[in-house]
Amino acid sequence: MAKVCARGGWWHEAADALRRAIYVEPRDSESWYGLGVAFRELGEPNQAAVCWQQCLSFEPNHAGAREALQELEG
């Protein structure tokens, strides 16, 4: 559901779907990463960073989260 919303540019809906996924499976690194992407697209870089850090806490070698954080730090 979240991927479909993201492809359509419906970032609020994608974020809602990812929050639900995280509620069900709080250690799912991909959901945390995706929520970070949604927050970045919604103009919430601080929230995005928190999500990517959470992703890395579950999957320390997650390349997407590492790259996204590096981009934020600029």
Residue pairs with C-beta under 8 A, 6 or more apart in sequence:
1 17
2 14
2 17
2 18
2 21
2 31
2 34
2 38
3 14
3 34
5 11
5 13
5 14
5 17
6 14
6 34
6 37
6 38
6 41
11 38
11 41
11 42
12 42
14 34
14 38
15 35
15 38
15 39
15 42
18 31
18 34
18 35
18 38
19 35
21 28
21 31
22 28
22 31
22 32
22 35
25 31
27 58
28 58
29 55
29 56
29 58
29 59
29 62
29 65
30 55
32 51
32 52
32 54
32 55
32 58
32 65
33 51
33 52
33 55
33 62
33 64
33 65
33 68
35 51
36 47
36 48
36 49
36 50
36 51
36 52
36 55
36 65
36 68
37 48
37 68
39 45
39 47
39 48
39 51
40 48
40 68
40 72
45 72
48 68
48 72
49 69
49 72
52 65
52 68
52 69
53 65
53 69
55 62
55 65
56 62
56 65
56 66
56 69
59 65
